[in-house]
Amino acid sequence: MLLDDKDSLLMRIAKLEAEVERKDLQITSYINRMTINKTERKAIRRQSKTKAVSILGEVGSQSYKKGYRPIFNQIYGDLKEKFNIGSIDDLLEIHFTAAIHFIDAWQPKEPVETPKECILCEEKTATLELDDGSYICCTCAQIMGELAP
């Protein structure tokens, strides 16, 4: 009688262990499909901003103001390509640390050329090069053309 109870107990323990293992697999599967949360998205953005500052200079500088968009586009584009995602929001939580390290080590594929600043109005992106190598924007060029005799 004691042997039967012992065998029954061992079978029940084995059954419970199998059930726990199955639940663990389900939990692991669920965890591996979780995307990053709001705090982690902010950390990705913060790390990207830090990288942009290291390349372009301080946030208030003209080079940062003019070049931050192309840099962020390159960083996020490369990040999406690396982790095969359509949006930063789709980044899996299990890849979060790797993404932070990726951004930290990231370098632009080609030298970053920040847009030129208009020497006259200093507010618009200059697209027209003058003979002396400086640049002016289209609006200032049009005004200059209207003033010319």
N, C-alpha and C positions, 0 to 999 in steps of 0.2 A: 504494500500500500504506500509506503514511504517513497519507494522508487518511482511509482506512477506519478505521485505528486511532484517529485523532483523533475521528472521528464516533462511533465505538463508545464511546470514553472520555467524550465529552460526553453521550451518551445515558445511560450508566451514572451519571454525576454527577447528571443531571436526575432519574433514577429514585431515587437515594439521597436527594436533597433533598426529593422528594415524600414519601418514607417518613419522613424526619425531621419534616417538617411535620405529617404524620398523627399521629405519636407525640406531638408537642408539643400537638396539639389534644386527644389523649386524656389527657395529663397535666394540662392546663389544666382539662378537664372534671372530672377526678377531684379536683383541688385545690378547685374551686368547689363541690364537694359535701361537703367535709370539715367536721365540726363542731368546736367549740372543745374544747380539751383541758382537763385537770384544772387546770393552772396558770392558764389563761385564765378558767375558771369561778370560781376563787378571786379573780381580779382583778375580775370582775363583782361578786361578793359584797362585796369590800373597797370598791369604788367605791359600791355601794349603801349600805353602812354609813356611809361618809363623808358621803353625801348625807343619810341619816337623822339623823346627828349634827348636821349644819348646820341642820336643820329643828327637831329636838327638843331639842338640847342634849347634853351629855356622856353617855356610856354609863351612868354610875352614877346619873344624875339620875332623879327620879321620872317626869318627863315622858317620858324615853326608855324607861324600864321599862314604862310604861303604853301608850306610843304606837308602839313600834317595829313591832309586827305589822301594824297598819293601813298604816303607811308602806311597809313592805316589800311587802305585798300590792299596793298601788297601783303601786309602782315596777315590780315584776315583771309585773303585769298590763298596764301600759302598754308595757313592753318587748316582751312577747309579742305584743301587738296590733301594735306598730310593725313588728316583723320577721316577723310572721305565723308564729309558732312555738307549739307546744304546751307546751314546757318550755325552760328556759334551756339545758339540755343539747343541744337541737336547734339552737341558734344556730350559723350557719355561720361558719367561721373568717374568711372574707372580710368578715363584718359585725362582727367583734369590736371594731375601733377605733371604728366608728360607734356601737356599743352603749355603749361607755365614754363617748363624747361625749354621747350621748343621756341617760345617767344623770346626768352632770355638769350638764347644762342642765335636767334635769327639775324640774318644780314640781308640787305637788299641785293637782288640779283644784279642790278646795274646801279651805277652811281645815281644818287638822288639829285635831280636838278630842280631846285626850288624855282617857282615862277618869279620872274623879274618884277621889280616894283617900278612904277612910273616915277620918273624924277621930278615931274611937275606937280602932280596932285598927291602922290604918295599914298593913294587910297585904292587904286585899281591895279589889276594885273597888267603889266606892260607886254605888248606883243610886237611892237615895232622898234627895231634897233636903229639908233642914230649913227652918224658917221664916227662919233667919238667913242662908240661902244656902249653908251648908256641906252636906256629904253624908255619909251613913253607908251601910254595907253591909246586906244583908238579915239576916245573922246577928246583927249588933249590934242591929238594929231588933227582931228577935225577942226577944233577951235583954232589951232595954229594955221591951218589951211585957209580958214575964213578970214583970218587977220592979215595974211600975207597979201602984199600988193599985187 
